Amino acid sequence: MAVIAHLSDTHIDTGAEDGGRSVDRTRAVMEYLNGLPYDLDAVIATGDIADHAAPAEYEAARELLTTRHPLLTCPGNHDERAAFREHLLGEPPSTGPVNTAHVTDRFTLALCDTSVPGEDHGRLADETLDWLSGLLADTPPARPVLIGFHHPPVPLHTPYVDGIRQADEHRLADLTARHPNVTAFLAGHAHTPAATAFAGRPLLVAPGVVSTLRLPWEDRAHPSHHVHHGLPPAVAFHVLDDTGRLTTHYRPVL
């Protein structure tokens, strides 16, 4: 079987107001993953790596996300592509979409950039859809494909997040309809573990590392209090077995 750890929304903030909280919570998650007595097939971080897209935040994230496991990242709406590339990935700065793939003989994992510069909602750029189309065309039909990104392409019944979800999702649905080996979609952005469906496949949403979204039916002291800071960070494990069946476990990191 293949095991993929999925974290999201670390929101690394090196400013004084954060008090090291985001760094401490991200470190706890990574120490947990690095301490596992099992070599994971991949670790993915689906966006909002930094809170303000500052170089110092990405440099801190680069150190924090160091792992012996294969690591893939993609931007979220709090990230900025050029700084993400230069200070997190160590690549020349560029404002083009940050897309990456991890290809093995058992599965293909594609992380797509849904960030829209200057906006909070998401959308897959034409360049990203062309890249994904080529990757899917080059993938053997029997090999499972997992597609990850930051913004969920469907409502999760959480108004604060649903208003800034992925737009024009029909384009992704149309593309993947031609590739039945696409097994599931993986997302972040929502700061809450969730499981739903999109385009006839599972859509699995990672918990937030920095905080947890309050659901509409949960108590809050004020309508603007969207997040809960007291719950522990958490991570998802996606397990792909030899039959191609995907199972997801959600694990808090205490």
ChimeraX commands (.cxc) that place a marker at each C-alpha (Angstrom):
marker #1 position 0.00,0.00,0.00 radius 0.5
marker #1 position 0.97,3.66,-0.39 radius 0.5
marker #1 position 0.56,6.11,2.50 radius 0.5
marker #1 position 0.44,9.88,1.90 radius 0.5
marker #1 position 0.39,12.36,4.78 radius 0.5
marker #1 position -1.61,15.50,4.06 radius 0.5
marker #1 position -1.29,18.74,6.02 radius 0.5
marker #1 position -2.53,22.19,5.16 radius 0.5
marker #1 position -2.81,25.79,6.26 radius 0.5
marker #1 position 0.25,26.17,8.45 radius 0.5
marker #1 position 0.04,29.98,8.07 radius 0.5
marker #1 position 3.62,30.42,9.26 radius 0.5
marker #1 position 3.90,33.86,10.89 radius 0.5
marker #1 position 7.24,35.05,12.25 radius 0.5
marker #1 position 5.83,38.31,13.62 radius 0.5
marker #1 position 5.68,39.17,17.29 radius 0.5
marker #1 position 1.88,39.00,17.45 radius 0.5
marker #1 position 1.87,35.30,16.58 radius 0.5
marker #1 position 4.17,34.52,19.49 radius 0.5
marker #1 position 5.63,31.49,17.74 radius 0.5
marker #1 position 2.29,29.68,17.77 radius 0.5
marker #1 position 2.16,28.77,14.07 radius 0.5
marker #1 position 5.80,27.66,14.14 radius 0.5
marker #1 position 5.26,25.50,17.22 radius 0.5
marker #1 position 2.17,23.80,15.78 radius 0.5
marker #1 position 3.86,23.12,12.44 radius 0.5
marker #1 position 6.95,21.78,14.21 radius 0.5
marker #1 position 4.77,19.43,16.26 radius 0.5
marker #1 position 3.16,18.00,13.12 radius 0.5
marker #1 position 6.47,17.54,11.33 radius 0.5
marker #1 position 8.15,15.97,14.37 radius 0.5
marker #1 position 5.26,13.51,14.52 radius 0.5
marker #1 position 5.61,12.63,10.82 radius 0.5
marker #1 position 9.40,12.42,10.96 radius 0.5
marker #1 position 9.21,10.22,14.05 radius 0.5
marker #1 position 7.00,7.60,12.42 radius 0.5
marker #1 position 8.58,4.13,12.18 radius 0.5
marker #1 position 7.41,3.97,8.56 radius 0.5
marker #1 position 8.66,5.65,5.41 radius 0.5
marker #1 position 5.73,7.56,3.94 radius 0.5
marker #1 position 5.31,7.58,0.18 radius 0.5
marker #1 position 4.75,11.34,0.23 radius 0.5
marker #1 position 3.91,14.30,2.44 radius 0.5
marker #1 position 1.84,17.07,0.88 radius 0.5
marker #1 position 1.11,20.57,2.17 radius 0.5
marker #1 position -1.85,22.07,0.32 radius 0.5
marker #1 position -1.35,25.79,0.61 radius 0.5
marker #1 position -1.38,28.79,2.90 radius 0.5
marker #1 position 2.13,27.83,3.90 radius 0.5
marker #1 position 2.86,31.44,4.96 radius 0.5
marker #1 position 0.44,33.88,6.55 radius 0.5
marker #1 position 1.67,37.10,4.90 radius 0.5
marker #1 position 3.84,35.70,2.07 radius 0.5
marker #1 position 6.92,37.31,3.67 radius 0.5
marker #1 position 10.39,35.95,2.79 radius 0.5
marker #1 position 11.11,35.26,6.48 radius 0.5
marker #1 position 7.94,33.19,6.75 radius 0.5
marker #1 position 8.90,31.03,3.78 radius 0.5
marker #1 position 12.44,30.61,5.06 radius 0.5
marker #1 position 11.05,29.43,8.40 radius 0.5
marker #1 position 8.63,27.11,6.60 radius 0.5
marker #1 position 11.44,25.68,4.49 radius 0.5
marker #1 position 13.27,24.65,7.66 radius 0.5
marker #1 position 10.16,23.42,9.43 radius 0.5
marker #1 position 8.98,21.27,6.52 radius 0.5
marker #1 position 12.28,19.42,6.24 radius 0.5
marker #1 position 11.57,15.69,6.16 radius 0.5
marker #1 position 13.00,12.38,5.04 radius 0.5
marker #1 position 9.74,11.69,3.21 radius 0.5
marker #1 position 9.12,13.04,-0.33 radius 0.5
marker #1 position 7.54,16.47,0.12 radius 0.5
marker #1 position 5.26,18.39,-2.26 radius 0.5
marker #1 position 3.73,21.81,-1.67 radius 0.5
marker #1 position 1.39,24.15,-3.53 radius 0.5
marker #1 position 0.32,27.75,-2.83 radius 0.5
marker #1 position -2.88,28.98,-1.22 radius 0.5
marker #1 position -4.56,32.36,-1.16 radius 0.5
marker #1 position -2.23,33.65,1.58 radius 0.5
marker #1 position 0.83,32.73,-0.50 radius 0.5
marker #1 position 2.58,34.72,-3.23 radius 0.5
marker #1 position 4.04,32.75,-6.11 radius 0.5
marker #1 position 7.37,34.51,-6.63 radius 0.5
marker #1 position 8.25,34.53,-2.92 radius 0.5
marker #1 position 6.97,30.94,-2.58 radius 0.5
marker #1 position 9.32,29.81,-5.34 radius 0.5
marker #1 position 12.35,31.78,-4.21 radius 0.5
marker #1 position 12.26,31.42,-0.43 radius 0.5
marker #1 position 10.47,28.08,0.06 radius 0.5
marker #1 position 11.43,26.06,-3.02 radius 0.5
marker #1 position 14.81,27.69,-3.67 radius 0.5
marker #1 position 13.91,28.36,-7.30 radius 0.5
marker #1 position 14.13,31.52,-9.42 radius 0.5
marker #1 position 11.15,33.79,-8.63 radius 0.5
marker #1 position 8.28,33.65,-11.10 radius 0.5
marker #1 position 4.63,34.66,-11.03 radius 0.5
marker #1 position 3.45,31.64,-13.02 radius 0.5
marker #1 position 1.42,28.86,-11.36 radius 0.5
marker #1 position 3.36,26.54,-9.05 radius 0.5
marker #1 position 2.43,23.00,-10.14 radius 0.5
marker #1 position 4.30,19.84,-9.20 radius 0.5
marker #1 position 3.95,16.08,-9.54 radius 0.5
marker #1 position 5.28,13.00,-7.79 radius 0.5
marker #1 position 5.27,10.01,-10.14 radius 0.5
marker #1 position 5.83,6.44,-8.97 radius 0.5
marker #1 position 5.05,3.05,-10.47 radius 0.5
marker #1 position 2.13,2.71,-8.01 radius 0.5
marker #1 position 0.48,6.13,-8.20 radius 0.5
marker #1 position 0.79,9.64,-9.59 radius 0.5
marker #1 position 0.26,12.63,-7.31 radius 0.5
marker #1 position -0.38,16.04,-8.87 radius 0.5
marker #1 position -0.48,19.27,-6.85 radius 0.5
marker #1 position -2.12,22.11,-8.75 radius 0.5
marker #1 position -1.93,25.82,-8.01 radius 0.5
marker #1 position -5.43,27.26,-7.51 radius 0.5
marker #1 position -4.22,30.60,-6.18 radius 0.5
marker #1 position -5.36,33.76,-7.95 radius 0.5
marker #1 position -2.88,36.61,-7.38 radius 0.5
marker #1 position -4.44,39.30,-5.23 radius 0.5
marker #1 position -7.63,37.33,-4.56 radius 0.5
marker #1 position -8.88,34.95,-1.86 radius 0.5
marker #1 position -10.95,32.66,-4.09 radius 0.5
marker #1 position -9.31,29.96,-6.22 radius 0.5
marker #1 position -9.26,29.03,-9.89 radius 0.5
marker #1 position -7.19,26.72,-12.05 radius 0.5
marker #1 position -5.39,28.81,-14.67 radius 0.5
marker #1 position -5.35,27.65,-18.29 radius 0.5
marker #1 position -1.63,26.91,-17.90 radius 0.5
marker #1 position -2.35,24.63,-14.95 radius 0.5
marker #1 position -5.15,22.79,-16.74 radius 0.5
marker #1 position -2.87,22.26,-19.76 radius 0.5
marker #1 position -0.13,20.93,-17.45 radius 0.5
marker #1 position -2.56,18.59,-15.70 radius 0.5
marker #1 position -4.01,17.41,-19.02 radius 0.5
marker #1 position -0.55,16.49,-20.26 radius 0.5
marker #1 position 0.29,14.69,-17.02 radius 0.5
marker #1 position -2.91,12.65,-17.16 radius 0.5
marker #1 position -2.33,11.80,-20.82 radius 0.5
marker #1 position 1.15,10.51,-19.99 radius 0.5
marker #1 position -0.05,8.40,-17.05 radius 0.5
marker #1 position -0.77,4.70,-17.73 radius 0.5
marker #1 position -4.54,4.12,-17.53 radius 0.5
marker #1 position -4.17,1.53,-14.76 radius 0.5
marker #1 position -2.14,3.81,-12.45 radius 0.5
marker #1 position -4.19,5.71,-9.83 radius 0.5
marker #1 position -3.92,9.49,-9.86 radius 0.5
marker #1 position -4.53,11.77,-6.87 radius 0.5
marker #1 position -5.03,15.49,-7.60 radius 0.5
marker #1 position -4.46,18.02,-4.85 radius 0.5
marker #1 position -4.89,21.80,-4.54 radius 0.5
marker #1 position -5.71,24.45,-1.95 radius 0.5
marker #1 position -9.28,25.56,-2.70 radius 0.5
marker #1 position -12.11,22.97,-2.58 radius 0.5
marker #1 position -14.15,23.01,-5.81 radius 0.5
marker #1 position -17.51,22.47,-4.06 radius 0.5
marker #1 position -19.34,24.09,-1.13 radius 0.5
marker #1 position -18.62,22.50,2.25 radius 0.5
marker #1 position -21.59,24.19,3.96 radius 0.5
marker #1 position -19.22,26.49,5.79 radius 0.5
marker #1 position -20.18,30.01,4.61 radius 0.5
marker #1 position -16.87,31.70,5.48 radius 0.5
marker #1 position -14.94,29.27,3.26 radius 0.5
marker #1 position -17.60,28.60,0.63 radius 0.5
marker #1 position -17.51,32.25,-0.41 radius 0.5
marker #1 position -13.85,31.92,-1.42 radius 0.5
marker #1 position -13.76,28.37,-2.79 radius 0.5
marker #1 position -12.49,27.25,-6.22 radius 0.5
marker #1 position -14.39,28.82,-9.13 radius 0.5
marker #1 position -15.04,27.44,-12.62 radius 0.5
marker #1 position -14.77,23.93,-11.25 radius 0.5
marker #1 position -16.59,22.52,-14.29 radius 0.5
marker #1 position -13.34,22.78,-16.24 radius 0.5
marker #1 position -11.61,20.40,-13.85 radius 0.5
marker #1 position -14.63,18.09,-13.85 radius 0.5
marker #1 position -14.66,17.99,-17.66 radius 0.5
marker #1 position -10.94,17.22,-17.85 radius 0.5
marker #1 position -10.95,14.43,-15.28 radius 0.5
marker #1 position -14.10,12.85,-16.72 radius 0.5
marker #1 position -11.86,11.60,-19.55 radius 0.5
marker #1 position -9.51,9.87,-17.08 radius 0.5
marker #1 position -11.22,7.22,-14.95 radius 0.5
marker #1 position -7.95,6.48,-13.13 radius 0.5
marker #1 position -8.31,9.76,-11.22 radius 0.5
marker #1 position -9.01,8.28,-7.79 radius 0.5
marker #1 position -9.62,11.32,-5.58 radius 0.5
marker #1 position -9.18,15.05,-5.08 radius 0.5
marker #1 position -7.34,16.45,-2.05 radius 0.5
marker #1 position -7.77,20.01,-0.74 radius 0.5
marker #1 position -7.04,22.36,2.13 radius 0.5
marker #1 position -8.31,25.92,2.78 radius 0.5
marker #1 position -11.24,24.91,5.00 radius 0.5
marker #1 position -9.31,24.46,8.28 radius 0.5
marker #1 position -11.47,21.45,9.09 radius 0.5
marker #1 position -11.30,17.75,8.16 radius 0.5
marker #1 position -14.05,16.99,5.68 radius 0.5
marker #1 position -15.04,14.33,3.17 radius 0.5
marker #1 position -17.41,14.88,0.27 radius 0.5
marker #1 position -17.46,14.24,-3.49 radius 0.5
marker #1 position -16.60,16.12,-6.67 radius 0.5
marker #1 position -16.94,14.98,-10.28 radius 0.5
marker #1 position -17.88,11.49,-9.12 radius 0.5
marker #1 position -14.78,11.02,-6.95 radius 0.5
marker #1 position -14.01,11.54,-3.27 radius 0.5
marker #1 position -12.93,15.04,-2.26 radius 0.5
marker #1 position -10.90,14.84,0.95 radius 0.5
marker #1 position -10.11,18.02,2.87 radius 0.5
marker #1 position -7.20,18.22,5.30 radius 0.5
marker #1 position -7.49,19.74,8.77 radius 0.5
marker #1 position -5.86,23.10,9.41 radius 0.5
marker #1 position -2.54,23.07,11.25 radius 0.5
marker #1 position -2.76,26.63,12.60 radius 0.5
marker #1 position -6.44,26.55,13.60 radius 0.5
marker #1 position -9.78,24.78,13.18 radius 0.5
marker #1 position -12.84,26.32,11.54 radius 0.5
marker #1 position -15.94,26.58,13.68 radius 0.5
marker #1 position -18.86,24.91,11.92 radius 0.5
marker #1 position -22.04,27.00,11.50 radius 0.5
marker #1 position -23.94,24.99,14.10 radius 0.5
marker #1 position -21.20,25.23,16.75 radius 0.5
marker #1 position -21.16,27.80,19.53 radius 0.5
marker #1 position -19.22,31.01,19.05 radius 0.5
marker #1 position -18.99,34.09,21.23 radius 0.5
marker #1 position -19.41,36.40,18.24 radius 0.5
marker #1 position -20.53,35.81,14.62 radius 0.5
marker #1 position -17.07,36.85,13.38 radius 0.5
marker #1 position -15.29,34.19,15.44 radius 0.5
marker #1 position -14.79,31.75,12.59 radius 0.5
marker #1 position -11.87,29.76,13.96 radius 0.5
marker #1 position -11.06,27.78,17.08 radius 0.5
marker #1 position -7.46,28.20,18.26 radius 0.5
marker #1 position -7.64,25.76,21.16 radius 0.5
marker #1 position -7.99,22.49,19.26 radius 0.5
marker #1 position -4.75,20.63,18.40 radius 0.5
marker #1 position -3.26,20.61,14.91 radius 0.5
marker #1 position -4.08,17.57,12.82 radius 0.5
marker #1 position -3.04,15.68,9.71 radius 0.5
marker #1 position -4.73,13.33,7.23 radius 0.5
marker #1 position -3.32,10.01,6.04 radius 0.5
marker #1 position -4.50,8.82,2.63 radius 0.5
marker #1 position -3.93,5.08,2.17 radius 0.5
marker #1 position -4.03,3.67,-1.35 radius 0.5
marker #1 position -4.12,-0.13,-1.35 radius 0.5
marker #1 position -3.19,-2.60,-4.06 radius 0.5
marker #1 position -6.76,-2.70,-5.38 radius 0.5
marker #1 position -6.80,1.09,-5.89 radius 0.5
marker #1 position -9.17,1.70,-2.97 radius 0.5
marker #1 position -8.46,4.85,-0.99 radius 0.5
marker #1 position -8.95,5.12,2.79 radius 0.5
marker #1 position -8.38,8.32,4.77 radius 0.5
marker #1 position -7.56,8.59,8.48 radius 0.5
marker #1 position -7.54,11.89,10.35 radius 0.5
marker #1 position -5.13,12.18,13.26 radius 0.5
marker #1 position -4.79,15.04,15.80 radius 0.5
marker #1 position -1.25,15.79,16.94 radius 0.5
marker #1 position -1.28,16.40,20.69 radius 0.5
marker link #1:1,2 radius 0.2
marker link #1:2,3 radius 0.2
marker link #1:3,4 radius 0.2
marker link #1:4,5 radius 0.2
marker link #1:5,6 radius 0.2
marker link #1:6,7 radius 0.2
marker link #1:7,8 radius 0.2
marker link #1:8,9 radius 0.2
marker link #1:9,10 radius 0.2
marker link #1:10,11 radius 0.2
marker link #1:11,12 radius 0.2
marker link #1:12,13 radius 0.2
marker link #1:13,14 radius 0.2
marker link #1:14,15 radius 0.2
marker link #1:15,16 radius 0.2
marker link #1:16,17 radius 0.2
marker link #1:17,18 radius 0.2
marker link #1:18,19 radius 0.2
marker link #1:19,20 radius 0.2
marker link #1:20,21 radius 0.2
marker link #1:21,22 radius 0.2
marker link #1:22,23 radius 0.2
marker link #1:23,24 radius 0.2
marker link #1:24,25 radius 0.2
marker link #1:25,26 radius 0.2
marker link #1:26,27 radius 0.2
marker link #1:27,28 radius 0.2
marker link #1:28,29 radius 0.2
marker link #1:29,30 radius 0.2
marker link #1:30,31 radius 0.2
marker link #1:31,32 radius 0.2
marker link #1:32,33 radius 0.2
marker link #1:33,34 radius 0.2
marker link #1:34,35 radius 0.2
marker link #1:35,36 radius 0.2
marker link #1:36,37 radius 0.2
marker link #1:37,38 radius 0.2
marker link #1:38,39 radius 0.2
marker link #1:39,40 radius 0.2
marker link #1:40,41 radius 0.2
marker link #1:41,42 radius 0.2
marker link #1:42,43 radius 0.2
marker link #1:43,44 radius 0.2
marker link #1:44,45 radius 0.2
marker link #1:45,46 radius 0.2
marker link #1:46,47 radius 0.2
marker link #1:47,48 radius 0.2
marker link #1:48,49 radius 0.2
marker link #1:49,50 radius 0.2
marker link #1:50,51 radius 0.2
marker link #1:51,52 radius 0.2
marker link #1:52,53 radius 0.2
marker link #1:53,54 radius 0.2
marker link #1:54,55 radius 0.2
marker link #1:55,56 radius 0.2
marker link #1:56,57 radius 0.2
marker link #1:57,58 radius 0.2
marker link #1:58,59 radius 0.2
marker link #1:59,60 radius 0.2
marker link #1:60,61 radius 0.2
marker link #1:61,62 radius 0.2
marker link #1:62,63 radius 0.2
marker link #1:63,64 radius 0.2
marker link #1:64,65 radius 0.2
marker link #1:65,66 radius 0.2
marker link #1:66,67 radius 0.2
marker link #1:67,68 radius 0.2
marker link #1:68,69 radius 0.2
marker link #1:69,70 radius 0.2
marker link #1:70,71 radius 0.2
marker link #1:71,72 radius 0.2
marker link #1:72,73 radius 0.2
marker link #1:73,74 radius 0.2
marker link #1:74,75 radius 0.2
marker link #1:75,76 radius 0.2
marker link #1:76,77 radius 0.2
marker link #1:77,78 radius 0.2
marker link #1:78,79 radius 0.2
marker link #1:79,80 radius 0.2
marker link #1:80,81 radius 0.2
marker link #1:81,82 radius 0.2
marker link #1:82,83 radius 0.2
marker link #1:83,84 radius 0.2
marker link #1:84,85 radius 0.2
marker link #1:85,86 radius 0.2
marker link #1:86,87 radius 0.2
marker link #1:87,88 radius 0.2
marker link #1:88,89 radius 0.2
marker link #1:89,90 radius 0.2
marker link #1:90,91 radius 0.2
marker link #1:91,92 radius 0.2
marker link #1:92,93 radius 0.2
marker link #1:93,94 radius 0.2
marker link #1:94,95 radius 0.2
marker link #1:95,96 radius 0.2
marker link #1:96,97 radius 0.2
marker link #1:97,98 radius 0.2
marker link #1:98,99 radius 0.2
marker link #1:99,100 radius 0.2
marker link #1:100,101 radius 0.2
marker link #1:101,102 radius 0.2
marker link #1:102,103 radius 0.2
marker link #1:103,104 radius 0.2
marker link #1:104,105 radius 0.2
marker link #1:105,106 radius 0.2
marker link #1:106,107 radius 0.2
marker link #1:107,108 radius 0.2
marker link #1:108,109 radius 0.2
marker link #1:109,110 radius 0.2
marker link #1:110,111 radius 0.2
marker link #1:111,112 radius 0.2
marker link #1:112,113 radius 0.2
marker link #1:113,114 radius 0.2
marker link #1:114,115 radius 0.2
marker link #1:115,116 radius 0.2
marker link #1:116,117 radius 0.2
marker link #1:117,118 radius 0.2
marker link #1:118,119 radius 0.2
marker link #1:119,120 radius 0.2
marker link #1:120,121 radius 0.2
marker link #1:121,122 radius 0.2
marker link #1:122,123 radius 0.2
marker link #1:123,124 radius 0.2
marker link #1:124,125 radius 0.2
marker link #1:125,126 radius 0.2
marker link #1:126,127 radius 0.2
marker link #1:127,128 radius 0.2
marker link #1:128,129 radius 0.2
marker link #1:129,130 radius 0.2
marker link #1:130,131 radius 0.2
marker link #1:131,132 radius 0.2
marker link #1:132,133 radius 0.2
marker link #1:133,134 radius 0.2
marker link #1:134,135 radius 0.2
marker link #1:135,136 radius 0.2
marker link #1:136,137 radius 0.2
marker link #1:137,138 radius 0.2
marker link #1:138,139 radius 0.2
marker link #1:139,140 radius 0.2
marker link #1:140,141 radius 0.2
marker link #1:141,142 radius 0.2
marker link #1:142,143 radius 0.2
marker link #1:143,144 radius 0.2
marker link #1:144,145 radius 0.2
marker link #1:145,146 radius 0.2
marker link #1:146,147 radius 0.2
marker link #1:147,148 radius 0.2
marker link #1:148,149 radius 0.2
marker link #1:149,150 radius 0.2
marker link #1:150,151 radius 0.2
marker link #1:151,152 radius 0.2
marker link #1:152,153 radius 0.2
marker link #1:153,154 radius 0.2
marker link #1:154,155 radius 0.2
marker link #1:155,156 radius 0.2
marker link #1:156,157 radius 0.2
marker link #1:157,158 radius 0.2
marker link #1:158,159 radius 0.2
marker link #1:159,160 radius 0.2
marker link #1:160,161 radius 0.2
marker link #1:161,162 radius 0.2
marker link #1:162,163 radius 0.2
marker link #1:163,164 radius 0.2
marker link #1:164,165 radius 0.2
marker link #1:165,166 radius 0.2
marker link #1:166,167 radius 0.2
marker link #1:167,168 radius 0.2
marker link #1:168,169 radius 0.2
marker link #1:169,170 radius 0.2
marker link #1:170,171 radius 0.2
marker link #1:171,172 radius 0.2
marker link #1:172,173 radius 0.2
marker link #1:173,174 radius 0.2
marker link #1:174,175 radius 0.2
marker link #1:175,176 radius 0.2
marker link #1:176,177 radius 0.2
marker link #1:177,178 radius 0.2
marker link #1:178,179 radius 0.2
marker link #1:179,180 radius 0.2
marker link #1:180,181 radius 0.2
marker link #1:181,182 radius 0.2
marker link #1:182,183 radius 0.2
marker link #1:183,184 radius 0.2
marker link #1:184,185 radius 0.2
marker link #1:185,186 radius 0.2
marker link #1:186,187 radius 0.2
marker link #1:187,188 radius 0.2
marker link #1:188,189 radius 0.2
marker link #1:189,190 radius 0.2
marker link #1:190,191 radius 0.2
marker link #1:191,192 radius 0.2
marker link #1:192,193 radius 0.2
marker link #1:193,194 radius 0.2
marker link #1:194,195 radius 0.2
marker link #1:195,196 radius 0.2
marker link #1:196,197 radius 0.2
marker link #1:197,198 radius 0.2
marker link #1:198,199 radius 0.2
marker link #1:199,200 radius 0.2
marker link #1:200,201 radius 0.2
marker link #1:201,202 radius 0.2
marker link #1:202,203 radius 0.2
marker link #1:203,204 radius 0.2
marker link #1:204,205 radius 0.2
marker link #1:205,206 radius 0.2
marker link #1:206,207 radius 0.2
marker link #1:207,208 radius 0.2
marker link #1:208,209 radius 0.2
marker link #1:209,210 radius 0.2
marker link #1:210,211 radius 0.2
marker link #1:211,212 radius 0.2
marker link #1:212,213 radius 0.2
marker link #1:213,214 radius 0.2
marker link #1:214,215 radius 0.2
marker link #1:215,216 radius 0.2
marker link #1:216,217 radius 0.2
marker link #1:217,218 radius 0.2
marker link #1:218,219 radius 0.2
marker link #1:219,220 radius 0.2
marker link #1:220,221 radius 0.2
marker link #1:221,222 radius 0.2
marker link #1:222,223 radius 0.2
marker link #1:223,224 radius 0.2
marker link #1:224,225 radius 0.2
marker link #1:225,226 radius 0.2
marker link #1:226,227 radius 0.2
marker link #1:227,228 radius 0.2
marker link #1:228,229 radius 0.2
marker link #1:229,230 radius 0.2
marker link #1:230,231 radius 0.2
marker link #1:231,232 radius 0.2
marker link #1:232,233 radius 0.2
marker link #1:233,234 radius 0.2
marker link #1:234,235 radius 0.2
marker link #1:235,236 radius 0.2
marker link #1:236,237 radius 0.2
marker link #1:237,238 radius 0.2
marker link #1:238,239 radius 0.2
marker link #1:239,240 radius 0.2
marker link #1:240,241 radius 0.2
marker link #1:241,242 radius 0.2
marker link #1:242,243 radius 0.2
marker link #1:243,244 radius 0.2
marker link #1:244,245 radius 0.2
marker link #1:245,246 radius 0.2
marker link #1:246,247 radius 0.2
marker link #1:247,248 radius 0.2
marker link #1:248,249 radius 0.2
marker link #1:249,250 radius 0.2
marker link #1:250,251 radius 0.2
marker link #1:251,252 radius 0.2
marker link #1:252,253 radius 0.2
marker link #1:253,254 radius 0.2
view
